[in-house]
Amino acid sequence: MRVDYGAGGFDVDQLAPTWHEQLARWLAEAGGAGVPEPNAMVLATADTDGRPSSRTVLCKGLDERGVVFYTNFTSAKSRDLRQSHEASATFPWYALHRQVHVRGLVQQASYAEADAYWATRPRGSQLGAWASAQSAVVNDRSVLDDALAAAERRFADTEAIPRPPHWGGWRIVPDEVEFWQGRTNRMHDRLRFVGDRDSRTWKVVRLAP
């Protein structure tokens, strides 16, 4: 259960000019290498007592403003985000011996963004968003199956299913983005973009592995 990471080095002169361009580059390389769902990221949040939770979500938006994912606003993760206003996320590309860590404030994505992404979702996923009260306790599987059946009946004659008011996007607005490349002897390369929240200027630092 030990793997020696010998994929090669990664230095400052190999970085893109901005964190989001570098993340987009590595996302594309992960997809090109056949990594399943390269946009999957492990999202970490904390509740008011500081108890952490993590789960995998899909990055569905990336630009200079931040990283966007979509979810039910009644979910546990959304409750945490409303309370703490901060989150972190990790893209784990194990096959490439790479990780990217994103950490910063969160803000709700605009309704226009949510509507645009909602329109691209498969119909089944849209029905599921209407049917599931995400993170709520249910007695058994039949409750979920019945809720989905009810949503199917409700929208049977509706070609374009509307976005539920309880569903939308969150954007992580990072002030730290770290690019991690595995190296031999556990002497990994860690290059971190560090941003100033007020001026939105960035610098790059190297961290010891």
C-alpha positions as CSV (number, residue, x, y, z in Angstrom):
1,M,0.0,0.0,0.0
2,R,2.9,2.3,-0.7
3,V,3.4,4.1,-4.0
4,D,6.5,6.1,-4.9
5,Y,5.5,9.3,-6.7
6,G,7.9,9.8,-9.6
7,A,5.8,11.7,-12.1
8,G,8.3,14.6,-12.2
9,G,8.8,18.0,-10.7
10,F,6.7,21.1,-10.7
11,D,8.2,24.5,-10.2
12,V,7.1,28.2,-10.3
13,D,8.1,28.8,-13.9
14,Q,5.6,26.0,-14.9
15,L,2.6,27.8,-13.4
16,A,0.0,29.6,-15.4
17,P,-0.3,33.3,-14.7
18,T,-3.3,32.9,-12.5
19,W,-4.6,30.1,-10.1
20,H,-7.8,29.6,-12.2
21,E,-5.9,29.2,-15.4
22,Q,-3.6,26.7,-13.7
23,L,-6.6,24.8,-12.3
24,A,-8.2,24.7,-15.7
25,R,-5.0,23.4,-17.2
26,W,-4.7,20.5,-14.7
27,L,-8.4,19.8,-15.0
28,A,-8.0,19.4,-18.7
29,E,-4.9,17.2,-18.3
30,A,-6.7,15.0,-15.8
31,G,-9.6,14.6,-18.2
32,G,-7.2,13.8,-21.1
33,A,-5.5,11.2,-18.9
34,G,-8.8,9.4,-18.4
35,V,-9.3,10.3,-14.8
36,P,-13.0,9.5,-14.0
37,E,-15.0,12.7,-13.3
38,P,-11.9,15.0,-13.0
39,N,-14.1,17.8,-11.8
40,A,-15.0,15.9,-8.6
41,M,-13.8,17.6,-5.5
42,V,-14.0,16.9,-1.8
43,L,-15.9,19.8,-0.1
44,A,-15.2,20.4,3.6
45,T,-17.4,22.5,5.8
46,A,-18.0,23.0,9.5
47,D,-21.1,23.6,11.6
48,T,-21.5,26.2,14.4
49,D,-19.7,23.9,16.9
50,G,-16.8,23.6,14.6
51,R,-17.6,19.9,13.7
52,P,-16.2,19.3,10.2
53,S,-18.0,17.4,7.4
54,S,-16.7,16.4,4.0
55,R,-18.3,15.0,0.9
56,T,-17.7,14.8,-2.8
57,V,-19.4,17.3,-5.1
58,L,-18.8,18.3,-8.8
59,C,-17.2,21.5,-9.8
60,K,-19.6,23.0,-12.4
61,G,-18.0,26.5,-12.8
62,L,-14.5,27.9,-12.8
63,D,-13.3,31.4,-13.5
64,E,-11.4,34.2,-11.9
65,R,-14.2,34.6,-9.4
66,G,-14.0,31.1,-7.9
67,V,-15.1,27.5,-8.1
68,V,-18.9,26.8,-8.3
69,F,-20.9,23.7,-7.4
70,Y,-24.7,23.2,-7.2
71,T,-26.8,21.7,-4.4
72,N,-30.0,21.8,-2.5
73,F,-30.1,24.9,-0.2
74,T,-31.7,22.8,2.6
75,S,-28.8,20.4,2.7
76,A,-26.4,20.0,5.6
77,K,-23.6,21.6,3.5
78,S,-25.7,24.6,2.7
79,R,-26.6,25.1,6.4
80,D,-22.9,25.0,7.2
81,L,-22.0,27.5,4.5
82,R,-24.7,29.9,5.6
83,Q,-23.3,29.8,9.1
84,S,-19.5,29.8,8.6
85,H,-19.3,31.5,5.2
86,E,-16.1,29.6,4.5
87,A,-15.2,26.2,2.9
88,S,-12.3,24.3,1.4
89,A,-12.2,21.8,-1.5
90,T,-9.7,19.3,-2.8
91,F,-9.4,17.9,-6.3
92,P,-7.8,14.5,-5.8
93,W,-6.2,13.2,-9.0
94,Y,-4.5,10.1,-7.5
95,A,-3.6,8.5,-10.8
96,L,-1.6,11.7,-11.7
97,H,-0.1,12.1,-8.2
98,R,-1.7,15.5,-8.1
99,Q,-4.0,17.4,-5.8
100,V,-5.4,21.0,-5.8
101,H,-6.6,22.5,-2.5
102,V,-8.9,25.5,-2.7
103,R,-9.9,27.5,0.5
104,G,-11.8,30.7,1.0
105,L,-15.1,32.5,1.5
106,V,-18.3,31.3,-0.1
107,Q,-21.1,33.2,-1.7
108,Q,-24.3,32.1,-3.4
109,A,-24.1,32.0,-7.2
110,S,-26.5,34.2,-9.0
111,Y,-30.0,32.9,-10.0
112,A,-29.1,33.5,-13.6
113,E,-26.0,31.2,-13.3
114,A,-28.1,28.6,-11.6
115,D,-30.8,28.8,-14.2
116,A,-28.3,28.4,-17.0
117,Y,-26.7,25.4,-15.5
118,W,-30.1,23.9,-14.5
119,A,-31.1,23.9,-18.2
120,T,-28.2,21.7,-19.0
121,R,-29.0,19.0,-16.5
122,P,-30.6,15.7,-17.5
123,R,-34.3,15.5,-16.9
124,G,-33.9,12.7,-14.4
125,S,-31.5,14.9,-12.3
126,Q,-33.9,17.8,-12.5
127,L,-36.7,15.5,-11.2
128,G,-34.5,14.3,-8.4
129,A,-33.8,17.8,-7.2
130,W,-37.5,18.4,-6.9
131,A,-38.1,15.0,-5.2
132,S,-35.3,14.9,-2.6
133,A,-35.3,17.0,0.6
134,Q,-31.5,16.6,0.8
135,S,-30.1,15.5,4.2
136,A,-33.5,15.0,5.7
137,V,-34.1,11.8,7.6
138,V,-36.5,9.4,5.8
139,N,-38.1,6.2,7.1
140,D,-37.1,4.0,4.1
141,R,-36.3,3.9,0.4
142,S,-39.9,3.9,-0.5
143,V,-40.2,7.5,0.7
144,L,-37.7,8.6,-1.9
145,D,-39.2,6.4,-4.7
146,D,-42.6,7.8,-4.0
147,A,-41.3,11.4,-4.0
148,L,-39.7,10.8,-7.4
149,A,-42.8,9.3,-8.8
150,A,-44.8,12.3,-7.6
151,A,-42.3,14.7,-9.2
152,E,-42.6,12.7,-12.5
153,R,-46.4,13.0,-12.4
154,R,-46.2,16.7,-11.5
155,F,-44.1,17.5,-14.5
156,A,-45.3,14.9,-16.9
157,D,-46.7,17.5,-19.3
158,T,-43.9,20.0,-18.7
159,E,-41.2,20.1,-21.3
160,A,-38.8,22.5,-19.5
161,I,-38.8,21.7,-15.8
162,P,-38.3,24.9,-13.8
163,R,-35.4,25.2,-11.3
164,P,-36.6,24.6,-7.7
165,P,-36.4,27.7,-5.5
166,H,-34.5,25.6,-3.0
167,W,-31.7,24.6,-5.4
168,G,-28.8,26.6,-6.7
169,G,-25.1,27.2,-6.6
170,W,-22.3,28.1,-4.2
171,R,-19.1,29.7,-5.2
172,I,-15.9,29.3,-3.2
173,V,-14.0,32.6,-3.6
174,P,-10.5,31.5,-2.8
175,D,-7.7,33.3,-1.0
176,E,-5.5,30.2,-1.1
177,V,-5.1,27.7,-4.0
178,E,-2.4,25.0,-3.6
179,F,-1.1,22.9,-6.4
180,W,0.5,19.6,-5.1
181,Q,2.6,17.4,-7.3
182,G,3.9,14.1,-5.9
183,R,7.7,13.5,-6.0
184,T,10.0,10.6,-5.0
185,N,11.0,10.1,-1.4
186,R,7.9,12.1,-0.3
187,M,9.6,15.3,-1.2
188,H,6.5,16.6,-3.0
189,D,6.2,20.0,-4.8
190,R,3.6,22.3,-3.2
191,L,3.1,25.7,-4.9
192,R,0.4,27.9,-3.3
193,F,-1.3,31.0,-4.7
194,V,-2.0,33.3,-1.7
195,G,-4.4,36.1,-2.2
196,D,-5.2,39.3,-0.3
197,R,-9.0,39.5,0.3
198,D,-9.0,43.3,0.1
199,S,-6.8,44.0,-2.9
200,R,-7.3,40.7,-4.7
201,T,-3.6,40.6,-5.5
202,W,-1.8,37.2,-5.5
203,K,1.7,35.9,-4.7
204,V,3.1,32.4,-5.1
205,V,4.9,30.6,-2.3
206,R,6.5,27.2,-2.1
207,L,5.8,25.0,0.9
208,A,7.8,22.2,2.4
209,P,6.1,18.8,1.8
